[in-house]
Amino acid sequence: MTRPDGTRVVRRGKVWLVGAGPGDPELLTVRAHRLIASARVVAYDELVSPAVLALVPADAERIPVGRRAGGCRHHEARIHPLVVLRAIEGHEVVRIKGGDPLVFGRGGEEAEELAAARVPFEIVPGISAALGAAASAGIPLTHRDAASSVTLATAHAAGPDATPRLDANVPREGTVVFYMGLGRLRETCAALVAAGRPESTPAAVVSHATLPDQRVVTGTLADLPDRVEGEGVEPPALLVVGDVVARRVESPPSIASAGDLADELGEAIAHRRTVA
């Protein structure tokens, strides 16, 4: 494109920072699904589930970026250089992120770098891992009789040798959800007790939330690390701490024997008469 004064104008592309939710592709937003299914260039990290990546067109360029906690670092920059380069070349790039881009997804850091490079971008929110894990595991993050606040925290500090200040940053009451909570589970539980939470505080680890291989291990701050270790739970996983864990509710099965249904119907009728 050339302006009337002869100046050549180069159209830059755009980067979409897309939240892919906790893993189940049916939990994608309509906009996220549309962008992923029509993408020509896709950048993704290891927290994006294979089921979501299966929506990417077969002939799209795929750029693997990022790393899991404790894994190998693929790049030192805040955003992969190829993402910026493809956008400068004029391509539309869909950067897929697990959960929500702005909740421990480094979306803010990547947006800063894109803005510094004068690359247009847009952020598409997704269901955060905390919300997806809680709903899938049947753990209410708030409950009128158990918790009126929720704190989202990370079990890992920014630097490799730094330690999160749980005593200063995490309240002693209410629900706390720790992202990347498996690698430092024992240290985190001990730190919460040292900061004033009772050892008997209910806690749960939710692994591979919303996916077919989801696992939920419950216990207390005192025994949860041993329970998780014994179960051989693998990341990615979140740690949920608070009285709400004891309020966990699992849905009854949709298929039952005729005898069971008759008994349950009788109990329901008796309960209704008692209430009336």
Backbone as CSV, one residue per row, in Angstrom:
resi,resn,N_x,N_y,N_z,CA_x,CA_y,CA_z,C_x,C_y,C_z
1,MET,0.850,-1.184,0.000,0.000,0.000,0.000,0.890,1.240,0.000
2,THR,0.525,2.220,-0.834,1.312,3.450,-0.925,0.415,4.668,-0.721
3,ARG,0.859,5.598,0.104,0.104,6.819,0.359,0.250,7.778,-0.819
4,PRO,-0.633,8.800,-0.907,-0.537,9.773,-1.997,0.823,10.461,-2.068
5,ASP,1.498,10.598,-0.937,2.806,11.263,-0.964,3.935,10.317,-1.344
6,GLY,3.574,9.087,-1.682,4.588,8.132,-2.109,5.141,7.265,-0.997
7,THR,4.726,7.530,0.234,5.217,6.726,1.352,4.586,5.344,1.322
8,ARG,5.431,4.313,1.441,4.940,2.940,1.422,4.474,2.556,2.827
9,VAL,3.266,2.038,2.886,2.682,1.640,4.166,2.666,0.114,4.240
10,VAL,3.190,-0.410,5.335,3.222,-1.854,5.548,2.181,-2.214,6.612
11,ARG,1.271,-3.084,6.246,0.230,-3.503,7.191,0.773,-4.597,8.099
12,ARG,0.684,-4.354,9.389,1.105,-5.361,10.342,-0.061,-6.293,10.653
13,GLY,0.293,-7.481,11.096,-0.737,-8.434,11.495,-1.227,-8.152,12.895
14,LYS,-1.739,-9.174,13.540,-2.310,-9.004,14.863,-2.110,-10.289,15.660
15,VAL,-1.944,-10.138,16.955,-1.808,-11.300,17.839,-3.024,-11.364,18.751
16,TRP,-3.632,-12.523,18.776,-4.769,-12.756,19.661,-4.280,-13.591,20.833
17,LEU,-4.364,-13.059,22.043,-4.023,-13.805,23.248,-5.303,-14.471,23.733
18,VAL,-5.437,-15.761,23.419,-6.709,-16.462,23.579,-6.666,-17.419,24.768
19,GLY,-7.592,-17.261,25.687,-7.726,-18.188,26.797,-8.450,-19.447,26.345
20,ALA,-7.796,-20.597,26.525,-8.364,-21.868,26.066,-9.106,-22.606,27.163
21,GLY,-9.256,-21.985,28.329,-9.971,-22.641,29.414,-9.152,-23.740,30.059
22,PRO,-9.767,-24.521,30.947,-9.029,-25.506,31.740,-8.682,-26.795,31.005
23,GLY,-9.169,-26.994,29.782,-8.788,-28.198,29.042,-9.878,-28.780,28.174
24,ASP,-11.085,-28.890,28.705,-12.198,-29.440,27.940,-12.572,-28.460,26.829
25,PRO,-12.504,-28.884,25.552,-12.809,-27.951,24.461,-14.240,-27.424,24.485
26,GLU,-15.157,-28.149,25.155,-16.534,-27.671,25.232,-16.670,-26.472,26.161
27,LEU,-15.611,-26.168,26.911,-15.634,-25.001,27.786,-14.998,-23.775,27.137
28,LEU,-14.596,-23.891,25.881,-14.099,-22.725,25.158,-15.220,-21.717,24.953
29,THR,-14.870,-20.431,24.936,-15.861,-19.435,24.546,-16.113,-19.555,23.044
30,VAL,-17.237,-19.020,22.600,-17.562,-19.060,21.170,-16.473,-18.357,20.356
31,ARG,-15.991,-17.237,20.871,-14.970,-16.477,20.153,-13.648,-17.237,20.091
32,ALA,-13.261,-17.851,21.214,-12.023,-18.617,21.226,-12.098,-19.776,20.242
33,HIS,-13.222,-20.462,20.221,-13.397,-21.596,19.299,-13.276,-21.129,17.847
34,ARG,-13.910,-20.017,17.537,-13.864,-19.502,16.165,-12.447,-19.137,15.752
35,LEU,-11.726,-18.454,16.624,-10.361,-18.035,16.304,-9.430,-19.234,16.140
36,ILE,-9.547,-20.215,17.026,-8.673,-21.385,16.951,-8.975,-22.212,15.699
37,ALA,-10.262,-22.397,15.408,-10.654,-23.247,14.285,-10.343,-22.627,12.931
38,SER,-10.126,-21.320,12.892,-9.846,-20.654,11.613,-8.425,-20.090,11.550
39,ALA,-7.588,-20.428,12.507,-6.246,-19.839,12.594,-5.346,-20.313,11.458
40,ARG,-4.459,-19.421,11.032,-3.448,-19.771,10.041,-2.084,-19.934,10.702
41,VAL,-1.859,-19.199,11.809,-0.634,-19.333,12.590,-1.035,-19.461,14.057
42,VAL,-0.579,-20.520,14.721,-0.964,-20.783,16.103,0.282,-20.967,16.959
43,ALA,0.335,-20.272,18.080,1.392,-20.466,19.067,0.721,-21.000,20.326
44,TYR,1.304,-22.039,20.917,0.659,-22.677,22.057,1.719,-23.178,23.027
45,ASP,1.315,-23.336,24.296,2.229,-23.875,25.294,1.747,-25.241,25.751
46,GLU,2.502,-25.854,26.646,2.240,-27.234,27.032,1.009,-27.395,27.916
47,LEU,0.441,-26.296,28.393,-0.748,-26.382,29.227,-2.031,-26.426,28.402
48,VAL,-1.915,-26.253,27.091,-3.085,-26.342,26.220,-3.337,-27.815,25.918
49,SER,-4.543,-28.272,26.164,-4.837,-29.698,26.036,-4.826,-30.139,24.576
50,PRO,-4.480,-31.405,24.321,-4.520,-31.947,22.960,-5.904,-31.827,22.324
51,ALA,-6.952,-31.914,23.145,-8.304,-31.813,22.606,-8.573,-30.433,22.030
52,VAL,-8.016,-29.394,22.640,-8.156,-28.043,22.103,-7.298,-27.876,20.854
53,LEU,-6.078,-28.388,20.888,-5.192,-28.282,19.727,-5.749,-29.025,18.520
54,ALA,-6.583,-30.021,18.754,-7.174,-30.770,17.647,-8.096,-29.902,16.800
55,LEU,-8.516,-28.760,17.342,-9.383,-27.843,16.590,-8.606,-26.991,15.597
56,VAL,-7.282,-26.934,15.737,-6.449,-26.120,14.848,-6.436,-26.746,13.463
57,PRO,-6.631,-25.958,12.402,-6.577,-26.516,11.043,-5.268,-27.256,10.792
58,ALA,-5.351,-28.354,10.054,-4.186,-29.209,9.826,-3.066,-28.480,9.086
59,ASP,-3.418,-27.516,8.229,-2.392,-26.833,7.443,-1.912,-25.530,8.083
60,ALA,-2.321,-25.259,9.319,-1.877,-24.040,9.998,-0.447,-24.215,10.498
61,GLU,0.302,-23.108,10.549,1.642,-23.158,11.128,1.506,-23.240,12.640
62,ARG,2.246,-24.172,13.245,2.180,-24.361,14.690,3.526,-23.994,15.308
63,ILE,3.466,-23.138,16.322,4.673,-22.689,17.012,4.566,-23.101,18.474
64,PRO,5.299,-24.140,18.894,5.273,-24.527,20.310,6.100,-23.548,21.134
65,VAL,5.509,-23.009,22.185,6.198,-22.019,23.016,5.958,-22.338,24.480
66,GLY,6.676,-21.652,25.347,6.432,-21.743,26.783,6.929,-23.037,27.364
67,ARG,6.597,-23.215,28.644,7.038,-24.400,29.372,6.145,-24.595,30.575
68,ARG,6.176,-25.793,31.125,5.505,-26.031,32.391,6.469,-25.706,33.512
69,ALA,5.928,-25.508,34.701,6.776,-25.244,35.853,7.730,-26.408,36.054
70,GLY,9.016,-26.105,36.142,10.009,-27.139,36.342,10.483,-27.771,35.061
71,GLY,9.906,-27.373,33.909,10.311,-27.957,32.637,11.432,-27.176,32.005
72,CYS,11.696,-27.476,30.752,12.783,-26.809,30.032,12.279,-25.506,29.447
73,ARG,13.089,-24.473,29.552,12.712,-23.170,29.021,12.964,-23.147,27.514
74,HIS,11.921,-22.836,26.745,12.064,-22.784,25.302,12.571,-21.435,24.824
75,HIS,12.361,-20.412,25.627,12.813,-19.082,25.225,12.912,-18.206,26.456
76,GLU,13.784,-17.220,26.403,13.981,-16.325,27.532,13.115,-15.074,27.427
77,ALA,12.646,-14.747,26.227,11.828,-13.549,26.054,10.448,-13.773,26.670
78,ARG,9.740,-12.692,26.923,8.412,-12.823,27.500,7.441,-13.432,26.501
79,ILE,7.634,-13.186,25.229,6.811,-13.793,24.196,7.751,-14.362,23.143
80,HIS,7.376,-15.468,22.543,8.263,-16.117,21.587,8.562,-15.186,20.414
81,PRO,9.823,-15.063,20.023,10.185,-14.142,18.932,9.439,-14.413,17.637
82,LEU,9.125,-15.680,17.351,8.409,-15.992,16.113,6.998,-15.408,16.098
83,VAL,6.394,-15.288,17.271,5.056,-14.699,17.344,5.106,-13.245,16.891
84,VAL,6.080,-12.514,17.405,6.252,-11.111,17.013,6.614,-11.010,15.541
85,LEU,7.519,-11.857,15.086,7.963,-11.811,13.691,6.815,-12.070,12.735
86,ARG,6.010,-13.092,13.001,4.891,-13.399,12.097,3.899,-12.243,12.048
87,ALA,3.665,-11.595,13.184,2.745,-10.453,13.195,3.317,-9.286,12.393
88,ILE,4.603,-9.031,12.542,5.240,-7.946,11.781,5.186,-8.240,10.291
89,GLU,5.245,-9.517,9.938,5.159,-9.909,8.521,3.749,-9.759,7.969
90,GLY,2.777,-9.504,8.856,1.408,-9.297,8.403,0.450,-10.426,8.707
91,HIS,0.898,-11.430,9.439,0.044,-12.576,9.742,-0.823,-12.326,10.979
92,GLU,-1.966,-12.994,11.000,-2.805,-13.030,12.199,-2.345,-14.242,13.017
93,VAL,-1.907,-14.009,14.244,-1.367,-15.082,15.079,-2.293,-15.316,16.266
94,VAL,-2.682,-16.570,16.459,-3.511,-16.939,17.603,-2.603,-17.576,18.647
95,ARG,-2.385,-16.854,19.735,-1.555,-17.355,20.834,-2.489,-17.981,21.854
96,ILE,-2.500,-19.318,21.910,-3.426,-20.027,22.786,-2.785,-20.228,24.158
97,LYS,-3.541,-19.902,25.181,-3.062,-20.050,26.554,-4.062,-20.852,27.373
98,GLY,-3.575,-21.752,28.215,-4.466,-22.484,29.091,-5.134,-21.556,30.088
99,GLY,-6.379,-21.855,30.431,-7.105,-21.015,31.390,-7.432,-19.654,30.825
100,ASP,-7.167,-18.627,31.618,-7.373,-17.243,31.199,-6.008,-16.580,31.036
101,PRO,-5.804,-15.801,29.969,-4.484,-15.214,29.724,-3.976,-14.324,30.845
102,LEU,-4.871,-13.694,31.584,-4.463,-12.709,32.578,-4.482,-13.233,34.008
103,VAL,-4.718,-14.537,34.184,-4.673,-15.136,35.512,-3.535,-16.159,35.520
104,PHE,-2.368,-15.725,35.943,-1.158,-16.541,35.952,-0.880,-17.166,34.587
105,GLY,-1.239,-16.440,33.539,-0.989,-16.914,32.183,0.050,-16.089,31.447
106,ARG,0.675,-15.134,32.153,1.682,-14.244,31.569,1.129,-13.415,30.408
107,GLY,-0.189,-13.294,30.366,-0.789,-12.486,29.311,-0.405,-11.028,29.415
108,GLY,-0.304,-10.525,30.655,0.090,-9.130,30.834,1.493,-8.869,30.336
109,GLU,2.425,-9.786,30.628,3.808,-9.612,30.175,3.897,-9.666,28.652
110,GLU,3.148,-10.591,28.043,3.198,-10.706,26.587,2.549,-9.492,25.926
111,ALA,1.480,-8.983,26.515,0.837,-7.786,25.968,1.785,-6.588,26.016
112,GLU,2.546,-6.477,27.109,3.518,-5.386,27.206,4.564,-5.470,26.094
113,GLU,5.038,-6.672,25.823,6.062,-6.824,24.794,5.497,-6.565,23.398
114,LEU,4.269,-6.994,23.161,3.635,-6.725,21.867,3.445,-5.220,21.664
115,ALA,3.016,-4.540,22.719,2.834,-3.090,22.612,4.155,-2.397,22.360
116,ALA,5.232,-2.861,23.008,6.546,-2.262,22.799,7.031,-2.466,21.369
117,ALA,6.632,-3.584,20.762,7.017,-3.859,19.377,6.033,-3.260,18.385
118,ARG,5.040,-2.516,18.892,4.014,-1.874,18.078,3.233,-2.901,17.257
119,VAL,2.941,-4.019,17.882,2.152,-5.076,17.249,0.741,-5.040,17.823
120,PRO,-0.283,-4.887,16.988,-1.655,-4.887,17.493,-1.995,-6.229,18.143
121,PHE,-2.777,-6.185,19.211,-3.156,-7.419,19.887,-4.532,-7.261,20.502
122,GLU,-5.133,-8.394,20.826,-6.413,-8.407,21.521,-6.431,-9.593,22.465
123,ILE,-7.019,-9.419,23.638,-7.076,-10.468,24.646,-8.480,-11.063,24.675
124,VAL,-8.544,-12.387,24.550,-9.820,-13.105,24.596,-9.852,-13.905,25.897
125,PRO,-10.712,-13.546,26.834,-10.721,-14.239,28.132,-11.181,-15.681,28.011
126,GLY,-10.776,-16.479,29.000,-11.200,-17.875,29.051,-11.569,-18.246,30.473
127,ILE,-12.194,-19.397,30.636,-12.497,-19.888,31.976,-11.176,-20.216,32.662
128,SER,-10.912,-19.601,33.792,-9.640,-19.824,34.469,-9.557,-21.248,35.018
129,ALA,-8.331,-21.715,35.225,-8.130,-23.058,35.747,-8.788,-23.227,37.108
130,ALA,-8.761,-22.185,37.931,-9.361,-22.272,39.265,-10.865,-22.505,39.173
131,LEU,-11.541,-21.765,38.323,-12.989,-21.920,38.180,-13.334,-23.269,37.568
132,GLY,-12.577,-23.678,36.542,-12.849,-24.956,35.908,-12.619,-26.123,36.842
133,ALA,-11.508,-26.087,37.589,-11.197,-27.180,38.507,-12.231,-27.270,39.620
134,ALA,-12.624,-26.136,40.167,-13.600,-26.134,41.258,-14.936,-26.702,40.799
135,ALA,-15.409,-26.254,39.646,-16.694,-26.733,39.149,-16.642,-28.218,38.818
136,SER,-15.560,-28.640,38.182,-15.446,-30.038,37.780,-15.305,-30.973,38.979
137,ALA,-14.665,-30.479,40.038,-14.472,-31.302,41.239,-15.626,-31.184,42.219
138,GLY,-16.559,-30.261,41.967,-17.689,-30.084,42.871,-17.351,-29.335,44.138
139,ILE,-16.309,-28.499,44.077,-15.899,-27.725,45.250,-16.340,-26.277,45.063
140,PRO,-17.245,-25.765,45.890,-17.652,-24.358,45.757,-16.548,-23.451,46.290
141,LEU,-16.129,-22.492,45.509,-15.071,-21.600,45.980,-15.578,-20.638,47.047
142,THR,-16.867,-20.327,46.996,-17.504,-19.547,48.060,-18.731,-20.309,48.534
143,HIS,-19.084,-20.088,49.785,-20.241,-20.765,50.367,-20.693,-19.927,51.556
144,ARG,-21.985,-19.719,51.673,-22.488,-18.843,52.734,-22.072,-19.308,54.120
145,ASP,-21.884,-20.622,54.278,-21.531,-21.154,55.589,-20.044,-21.488,55.724
146,ALA,-19.249,-21.189,54.678,-17.852,-21.615,54.742,-16.844,-20.559,54.312
147,ALA,-17.156,-19.753,53.302,-16.166,-18.786,52.823,-16.841,-17.664,52.054
148,SER,-16.419,-16.442,52.342,-16.953,-15.272,51.643,-15.888,-14.570,50.812
149,SER,-14.722,-15.200,50.682,-13.651,-14.611,49.868,-12.832,-15.708,49.215
150,VAL,-12.211,-15.353,48.078,-11.356,-16.286,47.338,-10.063,-15.566,46.986
151,THR,-8.943,-16.218,47.246,-7.637,-15.686,46.874,-6.994,-16.626,45.866
152,LEU,-6.564,-16.076,44.741,-5.832,-16.841,43.736,-4.355,-16.533,43.907
153,ALA,-3.549,-17.557,44.082,-2.131,-17.358,44.345,-1.325,-18.369,43.546
154,THR,-0.027,-18.151,43.487,0.869,-19.100,42.852,1.805,-19.686,43.897
155,ALA,2.080,-20.966,43.756,2.993,-21.627,44.684,4.437,-21.417,44.270
156,HIS,4.665,-20.709,43.161,6.024,-20.467,42.674,6.274,-18.973,42.591
157,ALA,7.424,-18.527,43.044,7.808,-17.125,42.929,8.379,-16.872,41.537
158,ALA,8.564,-15.590,41.213,9.033,-15.228,39.874,10.445,-15.724,39.604
159,GLY,11.322,-15.629,40.583,12.699,-16.066,40.394,12.883,-17.526,40.739
160,PRO,13.880,-18.194,40.154,14.089,-19.624,40.414,14.461,-19.938,41.847
161,ASP,15.063,-18.979,42.555,15.493,-19.222,43.923,14.618,-18.519,44.958
162,ALA,13.598,-17.828,44.490,12.741,-17.075,45.409,11.675,-17.990,46.009
163,THR,11.142,-17.590,47.156,10.102,-18.330,47.850,8.902,-17.419,48.064
164,PRO,7.695,-17.861,47.701,6.519,-17.019,47.899,6.304,-16.686,49.366
165,ARG,5.911,-15.436,49.663,5.658,-15.008,51.036,4.202,-15.278,51.373
166,LEU,3.907,-16.506,51.763,2.529,-16.862,52.061,2.025,-16.164,53.310
167,ASP,2.917,-15.927,54.270,2.484,-15.274,55.501,2.055,-13.844,55.257
168,ALA,2.629,-13.198,54.250,2.316,-11.795,53.974,1.234,-11.627,52.908
169,ASN,1.128,-12.575,51.985,0.273,-12.382,50.820,-1.016,-13.193,50.837
170,VAL,-1.122,-14.181,51.713,-2.301,-15.043,51.724,-3.058,-14.844,53.033
171,PRO,-4.348,-14.509,52.969,-5.120,-14.315,54.210,-5.291,-15.617,54.969
172,ARG,-5.560,-15.492,56.264,-5.695,-16.682,57.109,-7.090,-17.268,57.067
173,GLU,-8.021,-16.586,56.417,-9.377,-17.092,56.299,-9.810,-17.067,54.844
174,GLY,-10.889,-17.791,54.544,-11.393,-17.824,53.180,-10.707,-18.902,52.354
175,THR,-11.122,-18.980,51.110,-10.602,-19.988,50.182,-9.350,-19.469,49.496
176,VAL,-8.371,-20.351,49.343,-7.168,-20.019,48.580,-6.961,-21.095,47.522
177,VAL,-6.728,-20.663,46.289,-6.419,-21.591,45.203,-5.006,-21.308,44.725
178,PHE,-4.163,-22.316,44.791,-2.780,-22.170,44.359,-2.593,-22.789,42.978
179,TYR,-2.147,-21.955,42.053,-1.776,-22.454,40.733,-0.386,-23.087,40.822
180,MET,-0.136,-24.065,39.952,1.170,-24.744,39.926,1.515,-25.241,41.330
181,GLY,0.516,-25.839,41.978,0.659,-26.159,43.388,1.253,-27.512,43.702
182,LEU,1.496,-28.359,42.704,1.918,-29.718,42.997,3.395,-29.820,43.356
183,GLY,4.238,-29.100,42.637,5.683,-29.223,42.845,6.145,-28.791,44.229
184,ARG,5.426,-27.840,44.836,5.797,-27.345,46.161,4.668,-27.596,47.158
185,LEU,3.950,-28.693,46.976,2.779,-28.957,47.805,3.130,-29.064,49.284
186,ARG,4.140,-29.833,49.604,4.501,-30.029,51.008,4.948,-28.714,51.648
187,GLU,5.772,-27.963,50.926,6.257,-26.672,51.452,5.108,-25.676,51.613
188,THR,4.165,-25.688,50.654,3.043,-24.748,50.718,2.138,-25.053,51.904
189,CYS,1.820,-26.326,52.111,0.962,-26.700,53.242,1.632,-26.341,54.570
190,ALA,2.934,-26.608,54.670,3.659,-26.280,55.899,3.689,-24.776,56.128
191,ALA,3.870,-24.010,55.056,3.923,-22.554,55.179,2.575,-21.988,55.615
192,LEU,1.482,-22.570,55.117,0.155,-22.110,55.519,-0.096,-22.374,56.996
193,VAL,0.352,-23.516,57.482,0.217,-23.823,58.906,1.068,-22.864,59.733
194,ALA,2.288,-22.605,59.262,3.168,-21.684,59.974,2.597,-20.274,59.995
195,ALA,1.790,-19.937,58.960,1.203,-18.607,58.874,-0.078,-18.474,59.675
196,GLY,-0.548,-19.581,60.271,-1.710,-19.477,61.148,-2.897,-20.340,60.804
197,ARG,-2.866,-21.051,59.685,-3.985,-21.930,59.351,-3.870,-23.233,60.153
198,PRO,-4.968,-23.743,60.703,-4.912,-25.006,61.458,-4.501,-26.169,60.558
199,GLU,-3.808,-27.138,61.131,-3.428,-28.320,60.373,-4.653,-29.083,59.870
200,SER,-5.776,-28.911,60.550,-7.004,-29.617,60.179,-7.770,-28.945,59.046
201,THR,-7.232,-27.850,58.507,-7.913,-27.142,57.415,-8.080,-28.066,56.206
202,PRO,-9.300,-28.223,55.694,-9.503,-29.078,54.518,-8.743,-28.545,53.302
203,ALA,-8.251,-29.448,52.486,-7.506,-29.072,51.291,-7.667,-30.155,50.234
204,ALA,-7.509,-29.780,48.982,-7.662,-30.736,47.887,-6.708,-30.383,46.761
205,VAL,-6.257,-31.394,46.057,-5.486,-31.223,44.827,-6.336,-31.737,43.673
206,VAL,-6.488,-30.910,42.647,-7.235,-31.292,41.448,-6.258,-31.333,40.283
207,SER,-6.104,-32.506,39.716,-5.156,-32.707,38.617,-5.905,-32.929,37.314
208,HIS,-5.377,-32.348,36.221,-5.971,-32.507,34.881,-7.462,-32.161,34.917
209,ALA,-7.767,-31.031,35.495,-9.163,-30.623,35.696,-9.940,-30.577,34.386
210,THR,-11.169,-31.031,34.435,-12.173,-31.056,33.352,-11.865,-32.074,32.263
211,LEU,-10.765,-32.788,32.366,-10.394,-33.776,31.352,-10.790,-35.181,31.803
212,PRO,-10.833,-36.137,30.888,-11.242,-37.498,31.266,-10.371,-38.120,32.354
213,ASP,-9.089,-37.729,32.424,-8.196,-38.296,33.435,-8.069,-37.419,34.677
214,GLN,-9.080,-36.580,34.913,-9.066,-35.740,36.113,-8.991,-36.601,37.375
215,ARG,-8.218,-36.106,38.343,-8.115,-36.782,39.636,-8.262,-35.740,40.739
216,VAL,-8.961,-36.114,41.799,-9.162,-35.234,42.951,-8.737,-35.988,44.201
217,VAL,-7.830,-35.404,44.953,-7.385,-35.991,46.220,-7.671,-34.977,47.305
218,THR,-8.400,-35.389,48.326,-8.755,-34.488,49.414,-8.088,-34.934,50.715
219,GLY,-7.973,-33.995,51.631,-7.375,-34.271,52.934,-7.331,-33.000,53.749
220,THR,-6.288,-32.842,54.524,-6.068,-31.644,55.316,-4.661,-31.125,55.029
221,LEU,-4.363,-29.947,55.553,-3.017,-29.416,55.371,-1.971,-30.351,55.972
222,ALA,-2.374,-31.135,56.963,-1.426,-32.034,57.622,-1.132,-33.282,56.806
223,ASP,-2.169,-33.851,56.178,-1.950,-35.147,55.520,-2.059,-35.135,54.001
224,LEU,-2.464,-34.021,53.403,-2.653,-34.001,51.955,-1.373,-34.325,51.170
225,PRO,-0.210,-33.779,51.540,0.999,-34.117,50.765,1.270,-35.614,50.700
226,ASP,1.094,-36.314,51.807,1.316,-37.762,51.807,0.261,-38.474,50.967
227,ARG,-0.974,-38.015,51.039,-2.044,-38.624,50.247,-1.773,-38.456,48.746
228,VAL,-1.370,-37.261,48.347,-1.105,-36.992,46.929,0.095,-37.804,46.447
229,GLU,1.122,-37.861,47.285,2.304,-38.640,46.919,1.956,-40.115,46.765
230,GLY,1.115,-40.625,47.643,0.714,-42.022,47.570,-0.133,-42.336,46.353
231,GLU,-0.892,-41.339,45.884,-1.752,-41.536,44.721,-0.998,-41.362,43.405
232,GLY,0.218,-40.818,43.459,0.984,-40.617,42.238,0.373,-39.594,41.302
233,VAL,-0.172,-38.529,41.860,-0.822,-37.487,41.059,0.222,-36.735,40.232
234,GLU,-0.143,-36.408,38.993,0.775,-35.723,38.086,0.251,-34.326,37.738
235,PRO,1.172,-33.398,37.415,0.747,-32.062,36.996,0.179,-32.095,35.577
236,PRO,-0.547,-31.040,35.189,-0.810,-29.821,35.955,-1.885,-30.048,37.015
237,ALA,-1.740,-29.340,38.116,-2.679,-29.508,39.220,-2.788,-28.217,40.010
238,LEU,-3.939,-28.037,40.654,-4.172,-26.896,41.526,-4.418,-27.383,42.943
239,LEU,-4.059,-26.545,43.893,-4.304,-26.807,45.302,-5.404,-25.872,45.789
240,VAL,-6.461,-26.447,46.357,-7.567,-25.663,46.919,-7.544,-25.844,48.427
241,VAL,-7.517,-24.734,49.152,-7.423,-24.771,50.613,-8.582,-23.985,51.217
242,GLY,-9.225,-24.567,52.210,-10.292,-23.864,52.916,-11.438,-24.783,53.283
243,ASP,-12.335,-24.277,54.109,-13.470,-25.070,54.576,-14.403,-25.489,53.442
244,VAL,-14.333,-24.794,52.303,-15.207,-25.156,51.181,-14.913,-26.558,50.662
245,VAL,-13.680,-27.029,50.865,-13.340,-28.376,50.393,-14.216,-29.418,51.081
246,ALA,-14.540,-29.175,52.348,-15.411,-30.089,53.077,-16.852,-30.011,52.584
247,ARG,-17.160,-28.983,51.780,-18.500,-28.831,51.220,-18.579,-29.426,49.815
248,ARG,-17.577,-30.171,49.424,-17.561,-30.777,48.098,-18.790,-31.654,47.903
249,VAL,-19.442,-31.497,46.761,-20.654,-32.259,46.449,-20.461,-32.956,45.111
250,GLU,-20.689,-34.257,45.078,-20.604,-35.023,43.840,-22.000,-35.391,43.374
251,SER,-22.242,-35.250,42.087,-23.559,-35.552,41.530,-23.839,-37.047,41.602
252,PRO,-25.057,-37.417,41.980,-25.408,-38.848,41.981,-25.472,-39.374,40.554
253,PRO,-25.317,-40.675,40.369,-25.348,-41.233,39.007,-26.725,-41.085,38.375
254,SER,-26.733,-40.967,37.051,-28.006,-40.811,36.333,-28.688,-42.150,36.103
255,ILE,-27.947,-43.257,36.291,-28.513,-44.596,36.102,-28.496,-45.326,37.443
256,ALA,-29.637,-45.835,37.843,-29.741,-46.567,39.113,-30.751,-47.689,38.953
257,SER,-30.716,-48.656,39.841,-31.665,-49.770,39.780,-33.052,-49.292,40.184
258,ALA,-34.057,-50.055,39.751,-35.438,-49.680,40.081,-35.650,-49.671,41.580
259,GLY,-35.021,-50.614,42.286,-35.161,-50.667,43.741,-34.587,-49.430,44.405
260,ASP,-33.407,-48.999,43.937,-32.791,-47.797,44.499,-33.665,-46.583,44.269
261,LEU,-34.240,-46.477,43.060,-35.089,-45.331,42.747,-36.334,-45.324,43.631
262,ALA,-36.892,-46.511,43.875,-38.085,-46.586,44.731,-37.754,-46.151,46.149
263,ASP,-36.608,-46.607,46.650,-36.199,-46.221,48.005,-35.970,-44.715,48.086
264,GLU,-35.291,-44.156,47.073,-35.005,-42.719,47.081,-36.287,-41.912,46.980
265,LEU,-37.244,-42.389,46.177,-38.527,-41.693,46.060,-39.256,-41.693,47.393
266,GLY,-39.230,-42.827,48.081,-39.872,-42.894,49.392,-39.228,-41.949,50.390
267,GLU,-37.877,-41.870,50.365,-37.169,-40.957,51.259,-37.508,-39.512,50.941
268,ALA,-37.619,-39.185,49.646,-37.937,-37.812,49.251,-39.333,-37.421,49.713
269,ILE,-40.289,-38.359,49.586,-41.664,-38.073,50.021,-41.712,-37.884,51.530
270,ALA,-40.982,-38.742,52.257,-40.968,-38.626,53.716,-40.339,-37.310,54.148
271,HIS,-39.254,-36.904,53.456,-38.594,-35.643,53.795,-39.527,-34.459,53.518
272,ARG,-40.279,-34.529,52.424,-41.185,-33.440,52.082,-42.283,-33.312,53.150
273,ARG,-42.782,-34.450,53.648,-43.830,-34.401,54.666,-43.266,-33.835,55.979
274,THR,-42.007,-34.172,56.265,-41.386,-33.675,57.493,-41.222,-32.166,57.436
275,VAL,-40.790,-31.658,56.265,-40.599,-30.221,56.084,-41.933,-29.488,56.151
276,ALA,-42.973,-30.105,55.527,-44.291,-29.463,55.510,-44.877,-29.436,56.925
